[in-house]
């Protein structure tokens, strides 16, 4: 039998919203109560410092932290003070709390969330830090690393229609509300949809919430933007591993992500964008670019995939065996670990890639571009603008010839620096690189020719003009110099190390 869900009583939810705001139960309000030490410990799933600080405070936000975040029993009288409009009885009627004598305990997690100066509350099942036990298979996940990563990489430009595919408790849909006129949110889990509806009501927003598997609920529809934190975790089908709904799509290997890559383009308007997270298997003797590139063959969409992490089968097994509240050294953990190793061995999997997939439907009948990048370094917390700039640049480059690139004036952006590494005693550098300060933080190795071009890329000369001068100075073939420079310009311009000079 499925676990309970919160009740969708709009009047009581409005009272809850009023009380949470009055209590300053916000991201900054919680940080003010807990302080940096306890807040950081809580992020590491260590509740003791937060429990000590919140227990010593009379602030309404401290009471709500003890109740909803830490899962502690709290006296009814204290809850009535923290929620003066709803009161404990109203929270019980909403299904958020259960009575235990003179105290109440939380059934669900109500958590503040913020981004881009917007503030929300997200409702989900209680985390393991609050329950002290592994989660159920129908657990509805709250705010996690995957959801915040996707939100950070999503393009935040105004759109008419948006789809949150596999919405869970509604985190991505909340973000979409800032720049989409209408939002469809779908999920296969009825429990997840109940939480999504409650989250929407608590934040006084409207979504078209639909149930169904993957793209089935939007058959025949197209959108300007699709985002998805899909159930991408590669899960053994042998029975030893819990089939958590929030991470398992019910298919073997990486078939869920592969199917999404192949089919999601049919649901994009011309110029539309889809962004989602994914995992992919790399069999022995193959590469990740062959694997993911094969999914995109004939898909009819531009593709920009950034691999952010690579794990071997043992690392992957350890990561996901711990997920859900299981601990190393227990019989359950060891059984899951072994099941993952056996599953990967059955397909001769050598490594597993994790990354961000951005797809774009061209507005013309040109050949789609394919860009598969391995970039594992640190990036800014908000990548959406860099993704938008990169997507626009890649689209322009795909639609223009090398001659057009050579005849356009480019300039290096202010965050690009050049580094020269010289061996002791050597007169010439052995390595020259261009380093990007923002965005993906790309590092491009330069040759003598491309270093010379970058040094004059100030918007005054076109690459063709610069190539002619460089070829003369270095006494090299002009045609080969142009080919080398245009390849560099294409590589650097796609990630905004070079941009068009303003007229």
MIVEXKE-910728 format. One record per residue (C-alpha): residue in three letters; y, x, z. Coordinates in nm, 3 decimals. Layout:
residues N
["ALA" [Y X Z]] ...
end
This chain:
residues 503
["UNK" [0.000 0.000 0.000]] ["UNK" [0.345 0.129 -0.087]] ["UNK" [0.580 0.220 0.196]] ["UNK" [0.876 0.003 0.283]] ["UNK" [1.208 0.013 0.099]] ["UNK" [1.560 -0.072 0.223]] ["UNK" [1.677 -0.431 0.179]] ["UNK" [1.942 -0.505 -0.081]] ["UNK" [2.180 -0.718 0.127]] ["UNK" [2.522 -0.662 -0.031]] ["UNK" [2.722 -0.792 0.266]] ["UNK" [2.547 -0.564 0.514]] ["UNK" [2.566 -0.271 0.271]] ["UNK" [2.943 -0.321 0.243]] ["UNK" [2.968 -0.301 0.623]] ["UNK" [2.760 0.017 0.621]] ["UNK" [2.991 0.169 0.360]] ["UNK" [3.296 0.088 0.573]] ["UNK" [3.140 0.244 0.884]] ["UNK" [3.020 0.561 0.709]] ["UNK" [3.370 0.621 0.572]] ["UNK" [3.535 0.554 0.908]] ["UNK" [3.294 0.797 1.079]] ["UNK" [3.385 1.066 0.823]] ["UNK" [3.015 1.091 0.743]] ["UNK" [3.097 1.308 0.442]] ["UNK" [2.990 1.655 0.333]] ["UNK" [3.302 1.808 0.486]] ["UNK" [3.279 1.585 0.793]] ["UNK" [2.920 1.692 0.861]] ["UNK" [3.014 2.058 0.815]] ["UNK" [3.302 2.014 1.059]] ["UNK" [3.063 1.873 1.320]] ["UNK" [2.779 2.122 1.274]] ["UNK" [2.971 2.437 1.190]] ["UNK" [2.848 2.705 0.950]] ["UNK" [2.560 2.840 1.160]] ["UNK" [2.382 2.508 1.218]] ["UNK" [2.459 2.388 0.865]] ["UNK" [2.308 2.700 0.711]] ["UNK" [2.000 2.674 0.933]] ["UNK" [1.953 2.312 0.830]] ["UNK" [1.962 2.413 0.464]] ["UNK" [1.672 2.646 0.548]] ["UNK" [1.492 2.346 0.702]] ["UNK" [1.546 2.474 1.057]] ["UNK" [1.677 2.174 1.254]] ["UNK" [1.707 2.322 1.604]] ["UNK" [2.067 2.454 1.577]] ["UNK" [2.184 2.125 1.424]] ["UNK" [2.003 1.928 1.694]] ["UNK" [2.174 2.132 1.967]] ["UNK" [2.521 2.095 1.816]] ["UNK" [2.496 1.728 1.724]] ["UNK" [2.343 1.639 2.061]] ["UNK" [2.640 1.789 2.240]] ["UNK" [2.898 1.597 2.035]] ["UNK" [3.029 1.243 2.084]] ["UNK" [3.163 1.221 1.727]] ["UNK" [3.027 0.925 1.528]] ["UNK" [2.925 1.164 1.249]] ["UNK" [2.716 1.361 1.501]] ["UNK" [2.531 1.042 1.596]] ["UNK" [2.461 0.969 1.230]] ["UNK" [2.335 1.326 1.176]] ["UNK" [2.091 1.288 1.467]] ["UNK" [1.981 0.950 1.332]] ["UNK" [1.948 0.992 0.956]] ["UNK" [1.925 1.367 0.899]] ["UNK" [1.724 1.487 1.197]] ["UNK" [1.519 1.170 1.248]] ["UNK" [1.578 1.163 1.625]] ["UNK" [1.568 0.845 1.835]] ["UNK" [1.921 0.739 1.925]] ["UNK" [2.032 0.486 2.187]] ["UNK" [2.140 0.151 2.044]] ["UNK" [2.473 0.177 2.229]] ["UNK" [2.552 0.507 2.051]] ["UNK" [2.463 0.362 1.711]] ["UNK" [2.687 0.062 1.778]] ["UNK" [2.976 0.302 1.838]] ["UNK" [2.900 0.502 1.520]] ["UNK" [2.849 0.185 1.310]] ["UNK" [3.088 -0.065 1.471]] ["UNK" [3.097 -0.308 1.179]] ["UNK" [2.728 -0.305 1.089]] ["UNK" [2.595 -0.223 1.437]] ["UNK" [2.235 -0.128 1.507]] ["UNK" [2.112 -0.481 1.447]] ["UNK" [2.258 -0.484 1.098]] ["UNK" [2.099 -0.149 1.018]] ["UNK" [1.766 -0.287 1.138]] ["UNK" [1.813 -0.592 0.915]] ["UNK" [1.875 -0.357 0.620]] ["UNK" [1.547 -0.186 0.697]] ["UNK" [1.722 0.143 0.765]] ["UNK" [1.624 0.154 1.133]] ["UNK" [1.332 0.052 1.357]] ["UNK" [1.371 -0.047 1.720]] ["UNK" [1.199 0.163 1.987]] ["UNK" [1.289 0.016 2.325]] ["UNK" [1.655 0.088 2.397]] ["UNK" [1.669 0.325 2.099]] ["UNK" [1.638 0.308 1.723]] ["UNK" [1.487 0.552 1.474]] ["UNK" [1.568 0.592 1.107]] ["UNK" [1.326 0.474 0.843]] ["UNK" [1.522 0.635 0.560]] ["UNK" [1.763 0.919 0.493]] ["UNK" [2.128 0.828 0.438]] ["UNK" [2.309 1.144 0.333]] ["UNK" [2.662 1.231 0.221]] ["UNK" [2.697 1.404 -0.113]] ["UNK" [2.999 1.537 -0.303]] ["UNK" [3.094 1.701 -0.631]] ["UNK" [3.416 1.740 -0.829]] ["UNK" [3.624 1.580 -0.551]] ["UNK" [3.406 1.269 -0.554]] ["UNK" [3.218 1.159 -0.243]] ["UNK" [2.903 0.947 -0.225]] ["UNK" [2.610 0.855 -0.004]] ["UNK" [2.253 0.890 -0.124]] ["UNK" [1.963 0.694 0.025]] ["UNK" [1.607 0.824 0.004]] ["UNK" [1.294 0.870 0.209]] ["UNK" [1.324 1.093 0.515]] ["UNK" [1.269 1.462 0.446]] ["UNK" [0.996 1.666 0.614]] ["UNK" [1.254 1.822 0.847]] ["UNK" [1.305 1.476 0.998]] ["UNK" [0.944 1.351 1.002]] ["UNK" [0.769 1.678 1.085]] ["UNK" [0.482 1.585 0.855]] ["UNK" [0.390 1.601 0.484]] ["UNK" [0.546 1.335 0.265]] ["UNK" [0.363 1.043 0.105]] ["UNK" [0.263 1.043 -0.261]] ["UNK" [0.516 0.764 -0.330]] ["UNK" [0.791 0.961 -0.151]] ["UNK" [1.136 0.914 -0.303]] ["UNK" [1.309 1.249 -0.300]] ["UNK" [1.670 1.286 -0.192]] ["UNK" [1.914 1.557 -0.295]] ["UNK" [1.721 1.870 -0.389]] ["UNK" [1.761 2.198 -0.569]] ["UNK" [1.643 2.058 -0.902]] ["UNK" [1.882 1.762 -0.894]] ["UNK" [2.183 1.976 -0.805]] ["UNK" [2.092 2.230 -1.075]] ["UNK" [2.078 1.962 -1.342]] ["UNK" [2.405 1.811 -1.221]] ["UNK" [2.571 2.152 -1.235]] ["UNK" [2.459 2.213 -1.597]] ["UNK" [2.543 1.867 -1.729]] ["UNK" [2.834 1.836 -1.972]] ["UNK" [3.109 1.630 -1.807]] ["UNK" [3.293 1.494 -2.110]] ["UNK" [3.378 1.122 -2.149]] ["UNK" [3.100 0.924 -2.318]] ["UNK" [3.040 0.560 -2.395]] ["UNK" [2.671 0.526 -2.305]] ["UNK" [2.457 0.739 -2.077]] ["UNK" [2.094 0.733 -1.967]] ["UNK" [1.954 0.875 -1.643]] ["UNK" [1.585 0.907 -1.726]] ["UNK" [1.369 0.922 -1.414]] ["UNK" [1.660 0.843 -1.185]] ["UNK" [1.478 0.869 -0.852]] ["UNK" [1.728 0.774 -0.583]] ["UNK" [2.015 0.789 -0.836]] ["UNK" [2.177 1.131 -0.794]] ["UNK" [2.240 1.193 -1.165]] ["UNK" [2.362 0.838 -1.221]] ["UNK" [2.625 0.890 -0.951]] ["UNK" [2.756 1.191 -1.142]] ["UNK" [2.752 1.001 -1.472]] ["UNK" [2.976 0.735 -1.326]] ["UNK" [3.267 0.978 -1.341]] ["UNK" [3.265 1.001 -1.721]] ["UNK" [3.036 0.735 -1.875]] ["UNK" [3.145 0.379 -1.956]] ["UNK" [2.795 0.237 -1.906]] ["UNK" [2.483 0.379 -1.740]] ["UNK" [2.116 0.292 -1.776]] ["UNK" [1.891 0.429 -1.502]] ["UNK" [1.513 0.419 -1.543]] ["UNK" [1.207 0.519 -1.343]] ["UNK" [0.835 0.449 -1.339]] ["UNK" [0.837 0.424 -0.958]] ["UNK" [0.932 0.082 -0.824]] ["UNK" [1.011 0.243 -0.489]] ["UNK" [1.249 0.487 -0.655]] ["UNK" [1.426 0.201 -0.831]] ["UNK" [1.468 0.019 -0.501]] ["UNK" [1.640 0.325 -0.357]] ["UNK" [1.851 0.366 -0.672]] ["UNK" [1.971 0.006 -0.645]] ["UNK" [2.056 0.059 -0.278]] ["UNK" [2.241 0.385 -0.354]] ["UNK" [2.440 0.210 -0.628]] ["UNK" [2.531 -0.077 -0.398]] ["UNK" [2.628 0.156 -0.113]] ["UNK" [2.867 0.339 -0.345]] ["UNK" [2.993 0.013 -0.500]] ["UNK" [2.894 0.107 -0.856]] ["UNK" [2.690 -0.071 -1.122]] ["UNK" [2.396 0.064 -1.321]] ["UNK" [2.155 -0.110 -1.555]] ["UNK" [1.836 -0.025 -1.363]] ["UNK" [1.506 -0.057 -1.554]] ["UNK" [1.145 0.015 -1.471]] ["UNK" [0.900 0.187 -1.704]] ["UNK" [0.750 0.516 -1.809]] ["UNK" [0.972 0.782 -1.968]] ["UNK" [1.154 0.638 -2.275]] ["UNK" [0.968 0.305 -2.292]] ["UNK" [1.242 0.106 -2.109]] ["UNK" [1.499 0.207 -2.373]] ["UNK" [1.289 0.156 -2.686]] ["UNK" [1.517 0.120 -2.990]] ["UNK" [1.830 0.228 -2.801]] ["UNK" [2.048 0.533 -2.850]] ["UNK" [2.286 0.704 -2.610]] ["UNK" [2.574 0.949 -2.619]] ["UNK" [2.430 1.142 -2.323]] ["UNK" [2.084 1.152 -2.169]] ["UNK" [2.011 1.344 -1.850]] ["UNK" [1.675 1.377 -1.684]] ["UNK" [1.521 1.551 -1.388]] ["UNK" [1.173 1.456 -1.511]] ["UNK" [0.842 1.495 -1.325]] ["UNK" [0.802 1.840 -1.480]] ["UNK" [0.573 2.004 -1.224]] ["UNK" [0.248 2.122 -1.381]] ["UNK" [-0.017 1.961 -1.161]] ["UNK" [-0.397 2.000 -1.160]] ["UNK" [-0.578 1.677 -1.243]] ["UNK" [-0.887 1.768 -1.037]] ["UNK" [-0.799 1.567 -0.726]] ["UNK" [-0.723 1.843 -0.475]] ["UNK" [-0.345 1.817 -0.515]] ["UNK" [-0.145 1.510 -0.404]] ["UNK" [0.004 1.334 -0.705]] ["UNK" [0.359 1.301 -0.579]] ["UNK" [0.542 1.052 -0.799]] ["UNK" [0.870 1.243 -0.787]] ["UNK" [0.719 1.554 -0.946]] ["UNK" [0.401 1.452 -1.131]] ["UNK" [0.417 1.278 -1.467]] ["UNK" [0.046 1.205 -1.491]] ["UNK" [-0.033 1.448 -1.773]] ["UNK" [-0.215 1.779 -1.791]] ["UNK" [-0.027 2.106 -1.821]] ["UNK" [0.328 2.086 -1.955]] ["UNK" [0.265 1.779 -2.172]] ["UNK" [0.534 1.569 -2.001]] ["UNK" [0.815 1.806 -2.092]] ["UNK" [0.667 1.871 -2.438]] ["UNK" [0.659 1.498 -2.510]] ["UNK" [1.017 1.455 -2.395]] ["UNK" [1.137 1.741 -2.615]] ["UNK" [0.965 1.594 -2.920]] ["UNK" [1.078 1.233 -2.874]] ["UNK" [1.415 1.223 -2.700]] ["UNK" [1.613 1.295 -3.019]] ["UNK" [1.527 0.945 -3.145]] ["UNK" [1.735 0.807 -2.859]] ["UNK" [2.050 1.011 -2.925]] ["UNK" [2.350 0.890 -3.119]] ["UNK" [2.479 1.133 -3.384]] ["UNK" [2.656 1.399 -3.181]] ["UNK" [2.469 1.286 -2.870]] ["UNK" [2.335 1.532 -2.613]] ["UNK" [2.025 1.535 -2.391]] ["UNK" [1.996 1.770 -2.095]] ["UNK" [1.697 1.807 -1.870]] ["UNK" [1.494 2.052 -1.665]] ["UNK" [1.152 2.172 -1.767]] ["UNK" [0.854 2.396 -1.696]] ["UNK" [0.639 2.545 -1.970]] ["UNK" [0.311 2.729 -1.974]] ["UNK" [0.268 3.060 -2.155]] ["UNK" [-0.094 3.133 -2.248]] ["UNK" [-0.213 3.492 -2.264]] ["UNK" [-0.124 3.653 -2.596]] ["UNK" [0.169 3.417 -2.655]] ["UNK" [0.538 3.401 -2.562]] ["UNK" [0.755 3.133 -2.410]] ["UNK" [0.964 3.115 -2.727]] ["UNK" [0.652 3.040 -2.931]] ["UNK" [0.551 2.772 -2.682]] ["UNK" [0.883 2.589 -2.657]] ["UNK" [0.979 2.659 -3.016]] ["UNK" [0.660 2.488 -3.128]] ["UNK" [0.762 2.169 -2.950]] ["UNK" [1.090 2.164 -3.141]] ["UNK" [0.945 2.216 -3.487]] ["UNK" [1.041 1.903 -3.682]] ["UNK" [1.214 1.738 -3.384]] ["UNK" [1.536 1.703 -3.585]] ["UNK" [1.768 1.815 -3.304]] ["UNK" [1.965 2.125 -3.222]] ["UNK" [1.806 2.301 -2.927]] ["UNK" [1.948 2.542 -2.673]] ["UNK" [1.695 2.635 -2.405]] ["UNK" [1.778 2.876 -2.124]] ["UNK" [1.483 3.017 -1.931]] ["UNK" [1.610 3.080 -1.578]] ["UNK" [1.295 3.191 -1.399]] ["UNK" [0.940 3.305 -1.468]] ["UNK" [0.649 3.283 -1.224]] ["UNK" [0.292 3.395 -1.245]] ["UNK" [0.022 3.135 -1.164]] ["UNK" [-0.006 3.248 -0.802]] ["UNK" [0.370 3.224 -0.742]] ["UNK" [0.379 2.880 -0.900]] ["UNK" [0.084 2.764 -0.690]] ["UNK" [0.250 2.888 -0.371]] ["UNK" [0.580 2.718 -0.453]] ["UNK" [0.434 2.376 -0.515]] ["UNK" [0.160 2.392 -0.252]] ["UNK" [0.439 2.430 0.007]] ["UNK" [0.637 2.145 -0.146]] ["UNK" [0.600 1.819 0.039]] ["UNK" [0.560 1.973 0.385]] ["UNK" [0.235 2.169 0.361]] ["UNK" [0.211 2.513 0.519]] ["UNK" [0.037 2.834 0.419]] ["UNK" [-0.286 2.904 0.601]] ["UNK" [-0.391 2.540 0.642]] ["UNK" [-0.700 2.401 0.474]] ["UNK" [-0.493 2.160 0.262]] ["UNK" [-0.265 2.439 0.143]] ["UNK" [-0.555 2.667 0.051]] ["UNK" [-0.735 2.388 -0.136]] ["UNK" [-0.422 2.312 -0.340]] ["UNK" [-0.358 2.681 -0.404]] ["UNK" [-0.712 2.725 -0.538]] ["UNK" [-0.686 2.411 -0.752]] ["UNK" [-0.370 2.542 -0.921]] ["UNK" [-0.528 2.880 -0.988]] ["UNK" [-0.838 2.715 -1.137]] ["UNK" [-0.625 2.484 -1.350]] ["UNK" [-0.418 2.766 -1.497]] ["UNK" [-0.728 2.980 -1.551]] ["UNK" [-0.894 2.698 -1.746]] ["UNK" [-0.615 2.723 -2.008]] ["UNK" [-0.574 3.103 -1.981]] ["UNK" [-0.215 3.065 -1.861]] ["UNK" [-0.043 3.395 -1.793]] ["UNK" [0.298 3.276 -1.675]] ["UNK" [0.512 2.966 -1.625]] ["UNK" [0.875 2.943 -1.733]] ["UNK" [1.140 2.728 -1.568]] ["UNK" [1.468 2.640 -1.732]] ["UNK" [1.732 2.406 -1.867]] ["UNK" [1.694 2.230 -2.202]] ["UNK" [1.995 2.106 -2.400]] ["UNK" [1.934 1.908 -2.720]] ["UNK" [2.196 1.782 -2.964]] ["UNK" [2.165 1.543 -3.257]] ["UNK" [2.360 1.680 -3.556]] ["UNK" [2.617 1.459 -3.722]] ["UNK" [2.525 1.590 -4.069]] ["UNK" [2.202 1.658 -4.256]] ["UNK" [2.218 2.033 -4.195]] ["UNK" [1.924 2.232 -4.061]] ["UNK" [1.916 2.213 -3.678]] ["UNK" [1.973 2.534 -3.486]] ["UNK" [1.727 2.675 -3.232]] ["UNK" [1.845 2.909 -2.957]] ["UNK" [1.593 3.016 -2.693]] ["UNK" [1.751 3.246 -2.435]] ["UNK" [1.608 3.428 -2.134]] ["UNK" [1.898 3.454 -1.889]] ["UNK" [1.795 3.487 -1.525]] ["UNK" [2.109 3.627 -1.368]] ["UNK" [2.347 3.438 -1.136]] ["UNK" [2.574 3.179 -1.293]] ["UNK" [2.871 2.975 -1.165]] ["UNK" [2.797 2.671 -0.951]] ["UNK" [2.936 2.445 -1.224]] ["UNK" [2.799 2.531 -1.569]] ["UNK" [2.880 2.207 -1.750]] ["UNK" [3.200 2.329 -1.914]] ["UNK" [3.033 2.653 -2.028]] ["UNK" [2.749 2.449 -2.178]] ["UNK" [2.998 2.228 -2.365]] ["UNK" [3.186 2.528 -2.502]] ["UNK" [2.858 2.695 -2.598]] ["UNK" [2.727 2.383 -2.769]] ["UNK" [3.047 2.341 -2.970]] ["UNK" [3.038 2.706 -3.072]] ["UNK" [2.673 2.692 -3.175]] ["UNK" [2.739 2.378 -3.378]] ["UNK" [3.032 2.540 -3.560]] ["UNK" [2.829 2.853 -3.631]] ["UNK" [2.540 2.645 -3.765]] ["UNK" [2.776 2.466 -4.003]] ["UNK" [2.954 2.773 -4.140]] ["UNK" [2.847 3.066 -4.355]] ["UNK" [2.868 3.435 -4.276]] ["UNK" [3.164 3.462 -4.513]] ["UNK" [3.350 3.196 -4.316]] ["UNK" [3.272 3.379 -3.991]] ["UNK" [3.401 3.705 -4.140]] ["UNK" [3.726 3.544 -4.252]] ["UNK" [3.808 3.384 -3.917]] ["UNK" [4.015 3.580 -3.665]] ["UNK" [3.842 3.619 -3.329]] ["UNK" [3.949 3.759 -2.997]] ["UNK" [3.760 3.870 -2.688]] ["UNK" [3.802 3.641 -2.387]] ["UNK" [3.972 3.780 -2.073]] ["UNK" [3.647 3.789 -1.874]] ["UNK" [3.478 4.031 -2.116]] ["UNK" [3.467 4.394 -2.009]] ["UNK" [3.318 4.698 -2.174]] ["UNK" [3.101 4.949 -1.988]] ["UNK" [3.008 5.295 -2.111]] ["UNK" [2.723 5.486 -1.951]] ["UNK" [2.717 5.859 -2.014]] ["UNK" [2.458 6.113 -1.902]] ["UNK" [2.595 6.407 -1.702]] ["UNK" [2.730 6.670 -1.938]] ["UNK" [2.706 6.450 -2.248]] ["UNK" [3.013 6.409 -2.465]] ["UNK" [2.919 6.063 -2.596]] ["UNK" [2.798 5.755 -2.409]] ["UNK" [2.427 5.679 -2.429]] ["UNK" [2.478 5.307 -2.367]] ["UNK" [2.775 5.080 -2.435]] ["UNK" [2.764 4.716 -2.323]] ["UNK" [2.993 4.415 -2.326]] ["UNK" [2.969 4.216 -2.003]] ["UNK" [3.074 3.853 -1.964]] ["UNK" [3.231 3.764 -1.629]] ["UNK" [3.174 3.388 -1.644]] ["UNK" [2.933 3.145 -1.808]] ["UNK" [2.584 3.287 -1.844]] ["UNK" [2.711 3.633 -1.752]] ["UNK" [2.569 3.775 -2.072]] ["UNK" [2.535 4.148 -2.133]] ["UNK" [2.530 4.255 -2.499]] ["UNK" [2.441 4.609 -2.596]] ["UNK" [2.694 4.750 -2.842]] ["UNK" [2.649 4.997 -3.123]] ["UNK" [2.922 5.235 -3.236]] ["UNK" [3.020 4.981 -3.501]] ["UNK" [3.027 4.672 -3.277]] ["UNK" [3.201 4.860 -2.997]] ["UNK" [3.468 4.961 -3.247]] ["UNK" [3.506 4.599 -3.361]] ["UNK" [3.525 4.464 -3.005]] ["UNK" [3.801 4.712 -2.928]] ["UNK" [4.021 4.556 -3.197]] ["UNK" [3.912 4.191 -3.151]] ["UNK" [4.254 4.070 -3.038]] ["UNK" [4.303 3.793 -3.292]] ["UNK" [4.507 4.001 -3.534]] ["UNK" [4.234 4.117 -3.771]] ["UNK" [3.948 3.918 -3.917]] ["UNK" [3.600 4.071 -3.885]] ["UNK" [3.607 4.143 -4.258]] ["UNK" [3.934 4.335 -4.231]] ["UNK" [3.810 4.523 -3.924]] ["UNK" [3.478 4.606 -4.092]] ["UNK" [3.655 4.767 -4.384]] ["UNK" [3.862 4.988 -4.158]] ["UNK" [3.566 5.078 -3.933]] ["UNK" [3.346 5.167 -4.231]] ["UNK" [3.616 5.402 -4.361]] ["UNK" [3.669 5.575 -4.025]] ["UNK" [3.296 5.616 -3.955]] ["UNK" [3.210 5.692 -4.319]] ["UNK" [2.934 5.428 -4.329]] ["UNK" [2.833 5.164 -4.583]] ["UNK" [3.093 4.879 -4.585]] ["UNK" [2.836 4.608 -4.667]] ["UNK" [2.606 4.716 -4.384]] ["UNK" [2.904 4.732 -4.148]] ["UNK" [2.994 4.372 -4.234]] ["UNK" [2.635 4.258 -4.175]] ["UNK" [2.625 4.428 -3.836]] ["UNK" [2.960 4.287 -3.730]] ["UNK" [2.892 3.931 -3.842]] ["UNK" [2.562 3.931 -3.650]] ["UNK" [2.750 4.050 -3.340]] ["UNK" [3.025 3.790 -3.383]] ["UNK" [2.769 3.511 -3.412]] ["UNK" [2.589 3.631 -3.098]] ["UNK" [2.905 3.681 -2.893]] ["UNK" [3.090 3.369 -3.014]] ["UNK" [2.808 3.130 -2.927]] ["UNK" [2.865 3.200 -2.556]] ["UNK" [3.244 3.247 -2.571]] ["UNK" [3.262 3.624 -2.540]] ["UNK" [3.462 3.582 -2.861]] ["UNK" [3.675 3.278 -2.941]] ["UNK" [3.890 3.174 -3.232]] ["UNK" [4.238 3.322 -3.219]] ["UNK" [4.507 3.059 -3.191]] ["UNK" [4.729 3.021 -3.498]] 
end
